[in-house]
Each structure stands twice: as structure tokens, then as C-alpha cells.
Amino acid sequence: MERTAKQRQVLMVEDTASVAALYKSYLNPLGVTVTIVGTGAEALAFVEQTLPDLILLDLRLPDMTGMEVLESVKRDYGDVPVVIMTAHGSIDVAVEAMRYGAQDFLIKPCEADRLRVTVNKALKQEKLLQDGESSSKQAGAQYQGFIGNSLPMQAVYRVIESAATSKATVFITGESGTGKEVCAEAVHAASPRNDKPFVALNCAAIPKELIESELFGHMKGAFTGASTERQGAVELAHNGTLFLDELCEMDLDLQSKLLRFIQTGTYQKVGSSKTNTVDVRFVCATNRNPWQEVQEGRFREDLYYRLHVIPINLPPLRERGDDVIEIAHALLALMSLEEGKNFSRFSPEVIQLFNHYHWQGNVRELQNVIRNIVVLNDGEEVTLSMVPPPINNDGVKFASYSSNPAAQVTSIPTDIGQETTAAFDKSQVEPLWLVEKRTIQAAIDACDGNIPRAAGLLEVSPSTIYRKLQIWQDTQG
């Protein structure tokens, strides 16, 4: 079967007729032919008769799951691009679909511009593939201050794009050093408010007694040291974006005033009885679990529901695959320029080390490591000896040793459930990656191939397992 040589053919698999009709109208300006079907069986029958240029696939269908349709299409017609359509609560499933071959995903409800941009991009990449060109570079490795194009980050980018045009509050969570302020700036930069102020306020860095003044401003003489009238963050951010970092550190009394401000858009400066009105878009962040803070009485539940509208969870660096090396190269180039050094690359040993290190401090820790290397060393290539502890092999302690040699541990486990022996020779020692690989494979087998369930048993993120499986596959290939 051949694709039509005239208009591009788009198959939309959506069982809600009103939604399908709306999205079809959004695509009219593109000059594409849109066919709508409501079930997975109808979609597969259509593809068998007329191979479309693009499939827009809803994950929830009345007769089968969108994943089943995706697997069937990719098995029989692997080069057909598929864009998943999903709700906010199913983003993890959409990312999983991309692992199985989906090209992109859209978050419903979808605005006209976002739908058209995504469809245009997918059709353009599909044409590049037909012409024998690689589309991998088209997506780019940078997005609004972020570096990296791993699947977890692609999910973050899609949520930012979907949320940016709205005034809805974005609540960013993630470990320290994952780039929460970068994410907040990306939301602002992608929004219609991008030419207005972006004001950041770190709730953990300001003393409890001063944070109300920093947030709402104060009048002259309002308290000791208030020698002049001061604008607060909310006033400075008028018509723009207010970023409240480490929000869960805010005092409960001030949380009630913040809630009132969010509800009414009005506030009073400290020491003033005059009510002021501003228009701001809120973006909040914390490295804690906000719902746990609510349950333990440190964060107001009503404020939580006001602010936790569009959640974005930033993945830790250790779950971002090849992004680690892309970020490291970008930092090396920047810091070499700043310090007047000539570094331009990493040795293979350093790349391997960076890929396998845990990065507890995430991107911030990587920044510190690269800065240390550049400042204290010279050359063009970063070698293993330049990497500071505890990153380098000499600095990482895998076991603690007793001062009594007889008390030292001399055996290690080599398989799940296998008893350890009292002692063995060096020939019995296996590489750690091999032990890890066998452990992960055993867990996957025990869960009948269900990787998320296996990840739960191993107490790691599913993305960690996917990344390791990809590394081992690339090594074998």
C-alpha cells in the first residue's frame, strides 16, 4: 500500500466524537486529510487499507488500550509516526509509549497551536526519514535553558509547553540540584508573559521575620530598620511570573496570607492598611514531598490544593541517561572559556565513570565537579586522574574495613538468593555490572516482563532499569 502523494493523511483515533471534531477543526489550516475512528479495531483496519502519514492515538479506547494499538502498528508498519494523546494523569504511560516507538505525545485538553505545531513537527520528521535523512538532530538537545533530550526530560518539556499558555499554577518537585528554577524560568519563557518580569523568591533563604516584607513589601517605619518604603516580590512581578522556591519552608502564618492573596489577587504591605491588586502567575517548587508536608501539619491543605494544579516532577540526573554527558560537555566548554583553559573532551574512562556515578547532588554536583577539574588542571582532555574524590574510583568507598584484618569481609554475593561462601579466589569475582544485570533480569523474569513491577521489587525507578537495559543492548550491539 502507498501513502497518498497529494494531501498528507492523518488518522485520529479518538472515541469522544466532540473532542475529535474539535481537534480536526484545529488541523484544517494545515491542509491535511483527517480521518476519525473511535476504536482500536477500526484504527488497525484503516491502517491495513490506507497507510497514513501520521496517527494521533488516544490512550483510552473502548475496545483495547492505545498501547496495544501502538504495539500492533509498530510491529507491522514500523515507520508510521504515532503521536499519543493523553491526560495529565497519564503522562508516565505516554513516556512509556515513547519507549515503544511513539514519536511524541500531547497532553489533553490540547490547544489549537500546540496540536498544529506537534502535527507539523511529526510530519516533517516523517518526511526526513523518507528522504533518508536523520531526524534525531531535529529535536535538539536544548530546551529553554535545559540540556538533554532523554525521555523523562521530553515529558517535562511537553508539560511545560502545555502549561505555559495558561495562568494555572505550576508546582515543581524534584531533588535538590535538578534545576527547579531553570524549569520555572522555562515556564515563564514559553508563556505570553515572557516579556514581563520573572521574580524568584527563595522561602528558605530569608529569615522568618522578613519573608512577609520580601513577599508583600513594607511601608517606611513599619518595623525597626524600615527606613524607606519597599516593593515586595508580588508587586515587582506584576503581569509576570512569581517563582516561590522551597515553598514548604514558609511559616504557617504567612501561608494563610499567601492563600488569601492567591484567592483575591489583593495584598497589603507590612505597616499599611491600603489594599493593592496585582496580576501574577505562580510557579512554586520544593525538594520535599508537598502532600507529606500537608499530612504532617507543616503545610496548609487548602493552600496545597490552590497551588498544586499542574505538577512537574524533575527527574534526578542519574535517571536521565546520556543527558549526563551532554550536560558535562556543555559545562566543560563554558567553564574552560571562563577560566581560560583548553579542555574540549573527556576520556572514555571519565565518560564511563560519569555514566555510572549516582550523582546524589544532581546537576549542581556535576557543575562543582567540572569546575574543580577545570580550575585545578590543564590540558585538552579530562582524564580519570583529574576527577576529584569521591567521584573517582580512589575516593569511592564500597565497603568499610576494620582495623582487625581477621574481621574484614572476604566474600560477596554473586546472585539472587545464592549463599555466599566464606572465601574464594580472585577468579570467582565478577564485574559489578554483570551481577547487577543478572539481578535485574531475574526480577523482570519474576514479574513476567513487567518492568515497572520489577523496579518496585528492586526499589529503583523504572527509568533506571530502562536506561541500564539500553546501555547493555548498545554494548552488545
DRENMIVEX-779561 format. One line per 2 residues: number of its first residue (from 0); their letters; for each residue x, y, z of C-alpha. Coordinates in Angstrom, 3 decimals. Example, Ala and Ser with C-alpha at 12.3 -4.5 7.8 and 13.67 -1.06 7.14 Angstrom:
REM residues 2
0> as> 12.300,-4.500,7.800 | 13.670,-1.060,7.140
//
This chain:
REM residues 477
0> me> 0.000,0.000,0.000 | 1.170,3.528,-0.717
2> rt> 0.742,6.788,1.110 | -1.183,9.388,-0.834
4> ak> 1.083,11.627,-2.892 | -1.272,14.589,-2.545
6> qr> -2.574,15.691,0.839 | -0.951,14.226,3.948
8> qv> -3.203,11.678,5.630 | -3.717,11.884,9.406
10> lm> -5.600,9.162,11.270 | -7.122,10.347,14.561
12> ve> -8.084,7.567,16.977 | -10.421,9.249,19.475
14> dt> -13.653,7.763,20.854 | -15.187,11.070,22.044
16> as> -16.802,12.478,18.910 | -16.986,16.089,20.124
18> va> -13.280,16.125,21.047 | -12.318,14.530,17.728
20> al> -14.372,17.081,15.771 | -12.764,19.958,17.689
22> yk> -9.227,18.686,17.088 | -9.991,18.068,13.419
24> sy> -11.073,21.707,13.090 | -7.777,22.760,14.701
26> ln> -5.917,20.941,11.905 | -7.864,22.448,8.993
28> pl> -5.311,25.247,8.383 | -2.593,22.626,7.783
30> gv> -4.308,21.300,4.657 | -4.173,17.669,5.808
32> tv> -6.824,14.999,5.376 | -8.041,13.871,8.806
34> ti> -9.894,10.572,9.237 | -11.522,9.906,12.623
36> vg> -12.120,6.451,14.096 | -13.388,5.633,17.564
38> tg> -11.956,2.188,18.337 | -8.652,0.379,18.153
40> ae> -10.068,-2.239,15.777 | -11.219,0.459,13.338
42> al> -7.773,2.078,13.548 | -5.942,-1.157,12.696
44> af> -8.397,-1.887,9.850 | -7.852,1.595,8.404
46> ve> -4.054,1.301,8.594 | -4.243,-2.040,6.787
48> qt> -6.157,-0.440,3.905 | -4.607,3.054,3.814
50> lp> -1.242,3.701,5.408 | -1.470,7.207,6.967
52> dl> 1.346,9.704,7.269 | 0.615,10.183,10.968
54> il> -1.536,8.597,13.677 | -2.919,10.655,16.561
56> ld> -3.711,7.972,19.123 | -5.752,8.345,22.315
58> lr> -4.542,6.029,25.085 | -8.055,5.200,26.315
60> lp> -10.237,3.374,23.800 | -13.433,1.330,24.336
62> dm> -12.180,-1.959,22.892 | -8.421,-2.022,23.606
64> tg> -5.690,0.146,25.034 | -3.783,2.683,22.990
66> me> -0.590,0.795,23.891 | -1.955,-2.325,22.182
68> vl> -2.732,-0.326,19.036 | 0.750,1.233,19.152
70> es> 2.463,-2.137,19.518 | 0.492,-3.586,16.601
72> vk> 1.223,-0.598,14.325 | 4.920,-0.564,15.190
74> rd> 5.177,-4.312,14.657 | 3.551,-4.313,11.223
76> yg> 4.162,-0.753,9.944 | 7.173,0.423,11.904
78> dv> 7.839,3.650,10.006 | 4.416,5.237,10.636
80> pv> 4.831,8.073,13.162 | 2.456,7.903,16.141
82> vi> 1.666,10.785,18.499 | -0.012,9.784,21.759
84> mt> -2.849,11.913,23.190 | -3.239,11.661,26.956
86> ah> -4.453,13.454,30.072 | -2.169,14.947,32.750
88> gs> -2.587,11.911,34.992 | -1.284,9.525,32.317
90> id> 1.992,11.247,31.436 | 4.035,8.300,32.742
92> va> 2.130,5.997,30.384 | 2.798,8.374,27.482
94> ve> 6.524,8.317,28.250 | 6.311,4.524,28.325
96> am> 4.642,4.672,24.886 | 7.600,6.636,23.543
98> ry> 9.862,3.801,24.649 | 7.756,1.523,22.448
100> ga> 8.100,3.738,19.413 | 5.682,6.668,19.753
102> qd> 7.270,9.800,18.328 | 5.703,12.345,20.671
104> fl> 2.753,12.931,22.979 | 0.163,15.639,23.571
106> ik> -1.488,16.483,26.884 | -5.280,16.848,26.711
108> pc> -7.081,19.176,26.643 | -4.879,20.417,23.821
110> ea> -4.877,23.955,22.456 | -5.001,24.566,18.709
112> dr> -1.469,25.957,18.366 | 0.120,23.109,20.339
114> lr> -1.727,20.481,18.263 | -0.736,22.105,14.957
116> vt> 2.912,22.508,15.985 | 3.143,18.869,17.095
118> vn> 1.490,17.525,13.936 | 3.669,19.729,11.698
120> ka> 6.807,18.563,13.503 | 5.826,14.882,13.252
122> lk> 5.027,15.144,9.531 | 8.291,16.992,8.876
124> qe> 10.335,14.337,10.681 | 8.465,11.581,8.843
126> kl> 9.364,13.204,5.501 | 13.009,13.498,6.542
128> lq> 13.067,9.794,7.295 | 11.504,9.022,3.910
130> dg> 14.212,11.122,2.267 | 16.878,9.150,4.105
132> es> 17.829,11.930,6.493 | 18.115,11.506,10.243
134> ss> 15.534,13.303,12.336 | 17.349,12.753,15.596
136> kq> 19.025,16.122,15.409 | 15.800,17.938,14.663
138> ag> 14.550,17.646,18.224 | 17.664,19.343,19.507
140> aq> 19.468,18.770,22.774 | 18.452,22.063,24.410
142> yq> 15.121,23.398,25.598 | 14.567,26.736,27.357
144> gf> 17.769,26.509,29.424 | 17.697,22.725,29.858
146> ig> 20.281,20.499,28.184 | 19.385,16.949,27.238
148> ns> 16.715,15.071,25.310 | 16.171,11.949,27.407
150> lp> 12.640,10.562,27.579 | 11.997,11.749,31.177
152> mq> 13.023,15.273,30.142 | 10.913,15.148,26.978
154> av> 7.935,14.548,29.281 | 8.909,17.630,31.299
156> yr> 9.211,19.714,28.114 | 5.726,18.663,26.943
158> vi> 4.142,19.610,30.273 | 5.896,22.991,30.205
160> es> 4.647,23.645,26.680 | 1.101,22.643,27.580
162> aa> 1.036,24.664,30.790 | 2.865,27.758,29.562
164> ts> -0.049,29.455,27.819 | -2.305,29.051,30.851
166> ka> -2.322,31.080,34.069 | -2.684,27.877,36.099
168> tv> -0.164,27.449,38.906 | 2.739,25.096,38.213
170> fi> 4.147,23.128,41.148 | 7.660,21.781,40.554
172> tg> 9.101,18.986,42.670 | 12.436,17.236,42.493
174> es> 15.632,16.557,44.356 | 17.986,19.393,45.197
176> gt> 20.084,20.364,42.177 | 17.730,19.055,39.473
178> gk> 17.041,22.525,38.020 | 13.740,23.655,39.544
180> ev> 14.475,27.349,38.955 | 15.519,26.584,35.365
182> ca> 12.157,24.855,34.957 | 10.311,27.857,36.405
184> ea> 12.148,30.178,34.020 | 11.249,27.847,31.142
186> vh> 7.545,28.064,32.043 | 7.839,31.855,32.064
188> aa> 9.840,31.994,28.810 | 7.300,29.814,26.994
190> sp> 4.332,31.853,28.248 | 2.711,35.024,26.880
192> rn> 4.218,36.784,29.919 | 7.784,36.234,28.706
194> dk> 8.361,39.965,28.150 | 7.231,40.763,31.698
196> pf> 9.175,40.298,34.969 | 10.228,36.919,36.337
198> va> 10.742,37.312,40.100 | 12.188,34.490,42.221
200> ln> 11.861,34.323,45.997 | 13.624,31.596,47.987
202> ca> 11.478,30.960,51.050 | 14.277,29.021,52.783
204> ai> 16.952,31.707,52.368 | 15.036,34.569,54.044
206> pk> 14.581,34.840,57.838 | 11.064,34.121,59.051
208> el> 10.686,37.688,60.346 | 11.490,39.256,56.960
210> ie> 9.800,36.980,54.449 | 6.411,38.758,54.642
212> se> 8.168,42.026,53.833 | 10.072,40.383,50.975
214> lf> 6.839,38.963,49.596 | 4.434,41.879,50.046
216> gh> 6.741,44.845,50.705 | 6.627,47.275,53.646
218> mk> 5.983,50.912,54.488 | 8.554,53.288,55.907
220> ga> 8.745,52.812,59.686 | 6.772,49.556,59.629
222> ft> 9.461,47.937,61.783 | 12.944,48.668,63.079
224> ga> 15.249,49.245,60.128 | 12.457,50.018,57.645
226> st> 13.889,53.414,56.701 | 12.162,53.561,53.291
228> er> 9.093,52.123,51.584 | 9.875,48.853,49.794
230> qg> 8.257,46.984,46.923 | 7.644,43.299,47.532
232> av> 8.067,40.390,45.147 | 4.356,40.317,44.250
234> el> 4.452,43.962,43.159 | 7.678,43.515,41.201
236> ah> 6.152,40.505,39.393 | 3.000,42.376,38.269
238> ng> 1.830,40.979,34.891 | 4.693,38.493,35.036
240> tl> 5.614,35.322,36.919 | 6.338,34.906,40.644
242> fl> 8.502,31.909,41.486 | 8.323,30.738,45.114
244> de> 11.221,28.355,45.672 | 11.351,25.956,48.652
246> lc> 7.726,26.848,49.366 | 7.326,24.201,52.074
248> em> 9.754,26.183,54.238 | 7.239,29.041,54.542
250> dl> 5.815,29.738,58.009 | 2.198,28.601,58.524
252> dl> 1.011,32.129,59.449 | 2.375,33.541,56.206
254> qs> 0.860,30.620,54.281 | -2.610,31.896,55.275
256> kl> -1.784,35.377,53.941 | -0.419,33.861,50.741
258> lr> -3.623,31.857,50.340 | -5.711,34.997,50.693
260> fi> -3.553,36.768,48.114 | -3.932,33.865,45.642
262> qt> -7.697,33.814,46.117 | -8.272,37.561,45.757
264> gt> -5.197,38.919,43.971 | -5.011,41.592,46.688
266> yq> -2.455,42.191,49.429 | -1.329,44.767,51.983
268> kv> 2.217,45.929,52.555 | 3.559,45.436,56.060
270> gs> 2.548,48.512,58.068 | -0.122,49.632,55.601
272> sk> -3.905,49.398,55.646 | -4.184,50.075,51.910
274> tn> -5.165,47.127,49.706 | -3.266,46.670,46.440
276> tv> -4.105,44.477,43.448 | -1.677,42.765,41.087
278> dv> -1.799,40.105,38.360 | 0.835,37.389,38.747
280> rf> 1.262,33.807,37.560 | 2.533,31.492,40.318
282> vc> 5.200,28.859,39.891 | 6.217,27.021,43.077
284> at> 8.927,24.491,43.878 | 10.099,22.253,46.700
286> nr> 12.523,19.373,47.178 | 10.170,17.854,49.747
288> np> 7.027,15.781,49.235 | 4.337,18.503,49.495
290> wq> 1.493,16.103,50.300 | 3.539,14.538,53.106
292> ev> 4.157,18.042,54.459 | 0.371,18.554,54.468
294> qe> -0.220,15.286,56.314 | 2.386,16.177,58.938
296> gr> 0.828,19.590,59.536 | 3.622,21.756,58.140
298> fr> 1.782,22.910,55.010 | -1.820,24.094,54.695
300> ed> -4.047,21.661,52.817 | -6.167,24.428,51.278
302> ly> -3.001,26.174,50.014 | -1.755,22.862,48.615
304> yr> -4.893,22.436,46.507 | -4.670,26.042,45.337
306> lh> -1.085,25.679,44.147 | -0.755,22.011,43.150
308> vi> -2.632,22.451,39.848 | -0.073,21.395,37.224
310> pi> 2.632,19.239,38.822 | 6.039,18.822,37.194
312> nl> 8.461,16.326,38.716 | 12.051,16.803,37.583
314> pp> 13.927,13.500,37.243 | 17.245,13.113,39.073
316> lr> 20.349,13.250,36.901 | 21.061,9.539,37.405
318> er> 17.797,8.719,35.561 | 18.497,10.926,32.531
320> gd> 20.782,8.558,30.591 | 23.009,10.264,28.015
322> dv> 21.961,13.713,29.258 | 24.732,13.418,31.871
324> ie> 27.461,13.533,29.229 | 25.718,16.241,27.161
326> ia> 25.476,18.457,30.237 | 29.075,17.682,31.201
328> ha> 30.341,18.695,27.729 | 28.360,21.949,27.830
330> ll> 29.707,22.781,31.305 | 33.260,21.889,30.254
332> al> 33.081,24.256,27.285 | 31.589,27.085,29.354
334> ms> 33.954,26.784,32.302 | 37.038,26.331,30.109
336> le> 36.138,29.601,28.414 | 35.598,31.359,31.741
338> eg> 38.888,30.072,33.208 | 40.965,30.496,30.047
340> kn> 41.660,26.757,29.728 | 41.775,24.492,26.643
342> fs> 39.667,21.496,27.743 | 37.475,20.156,24.956
344> rf> 36.704,16.490,25.702 | 36.542,13.696,28.277
346> sp> 38.493,10.441,28.116 | 36.410,7.264,27.602
348> ev> 37.162,6.249,31.210 | 35.747,9.527,32.545
350> iq> 32.625,9.189,30.380 | 32.075,5.677,31.710
352> lf> 32.577,6.893,35.284 | 30.144,9.796,34.861
354> nh> 27.532,7.471,33.344 | 27.670,5.086,36.292
356> yh> 28.049,7.531,39.172 | 24.988,8.141,41.358
358> wq> 25.066,11.997,41.249 | 23.369,12.491,44.596
360> gn> 23.642,16.268,44.159 | 22.368,16.090,40.562
362> vr> 23.330,18.829,38.080 | 24.680,21.065,40.863
364> el> 27.121,18.337,41.892 | 28.160,17.831,38.252
366> qn> 28.786,21.590,37.955 | 31.030,21.518,41.004
368> vi> 32.996,18.539,39.700 | 33.588,20.129,36.284
370> rn> 34.595,23.432,37.908 | 37.091,21.612,40.140
372> iv> 38.593,19.798,37.146 | 38.937,22.933,35.021
374> vl> 40.376,25.148,37.758 | 42.940,22.670,39.105
376> nd> 44.150,21.072,35.858 | 45.409,21.889,32.371
378> ge> 45.134,20.097,29.032 | 42.666,19.341,26.285
380> ev> 41.302,16.021,27.563 | 39.870,15.368,31.026
382> tl> 41.450,12.163,32.314 | 40.469,9.935,35.220
384> sm> 43.285,11.254,37.420 | 41.800,14.774,37.214
386> vp> 38.402,13.756,38.608 | 38.178,14.709,42.304
388> pp> 37.024,12.402,45.087 | 34.590,10.962,45.891
390> in> 33.689,10.687,42.202 | 36.890,8.981,41.153
392> nd> 37.483,5.312,41.894 | 40.020,6.035,44.623
394> gv> 37.570,8.208,46.511 | 34.507,5.942,46.364
396> kf> 34.416,3.584,49.313 | 32.430,0.465,48.526
398> as> 32.996,-1.179,51.890 | 34.267,-0.237,55.323
400> ys> 37.323,-2.016,56.616 | 38.062,-2.982,60.197
402> sn> 41.433,-2.360,61.766 | 41.464,-6.054,62.571
404> pa> 42.383,-7.959,59.360 | 40.629,-11.046,60.629
406> aq> 37.369,-9.145,60.814 | 37.426,-7.993,57.181
408> vt> 34.669,-9.242,54.887 | 36.136,-11.576,52.288
410> si> 33.050,-12.741,50.379 | 30.337,-11.087,48.306
412> pt> 27.021,-12.385,46.926 | 27.074,-13.195,43.220
414> di> 23.398,-13.947,42.555 | 19.885,-13.541,43.935
416> gq> 19.260,-15.945,46.760 | 22.670,-17.592,46.351
418> et> 24.514,-18.249,49.589 | 27.886,-16.571,49.995
420> ta> 30.985,-18.600,50.581 | 33.471,-17.981,53.315
422> af> 36.292,-17.290,50.901 | 37.168,-17.672,47.249
424> dk> 39.979,-16.799,44.900 | 40.095,-13.781,42.608
426> sq> 38.891,-15.769,39.627 | 35.471,-16.027,41.265
428> ve> 34.974,-12.256,41.458 | 32.570,-10.977,38.785
430> pl> 32.277,-7.435,37.429 | 29.662,-5.471,39.362
432> wl> 27.712,-4.628,36.191 | 27.320,-8.344,35.421
434> ve> 25.934,-9.086,38.881 | 23.592,-6.100,38.512
436> kr> 22.483,-7.228,35.059 | 21.659,-10.724,36.265
438> ti> 19.770,-9.359,39.277 | 17.669,-7.029,37.142
440> qa> 16.926,-9.742,34.588 | 15.875,-12.142,37.351
442> ai> 13.477,-9.523,38.751 | 11.995,-8.856,35.294
444> da> 11.518,-12.596,34.711 | 9.873,-12.967,38.129
446> cd> 7.398,-10.224,37.161 | 6.624,-11.768,33.743
448> gn> 8.345,-8.948,31.899 | 6.578,-6.121,33.766
450> ip> 9.433,-3.640,34.213 | 7.608,-1.137,36.491
452> ra> 6.690,-4.005,38.831 | 10.279,-5.294,38.733
454> ag> 11.506,-1.799,39.548 | 9.237,-1.794,42.598
456> ll> 10.762,-5.046,43.836 | 14.268,-3.684,43.290
458> ev> 13.312,-0.344,44.913 | 14.529,1.723,41.954
460> sp> 12.815,3.883,39.342 | 11.596,2.103,36.165
462> st> 13.623,4.626,34.132 | 16.782,3.345,35.856
464> iy> 16.082,-0.163,34.571 | 15.246,1.079,31.058
466> rk> 18.492,3.064,30.957 | 20.604,0.094,32.037
468> lq> 18.883,-2.239,29.566 | 19.604,0.275,26.796
470> iw> 23.272,0.518,27.817 | 23.669,-3.260,27.817
472> qd> 21.878,-3.542,24.472 | 24.140,-0.879,22.915
474> tq> 27.201,-2.647,24.323 | 26.134,-5.976,22.829
476> g> 25.243,-4.278,19.517
//
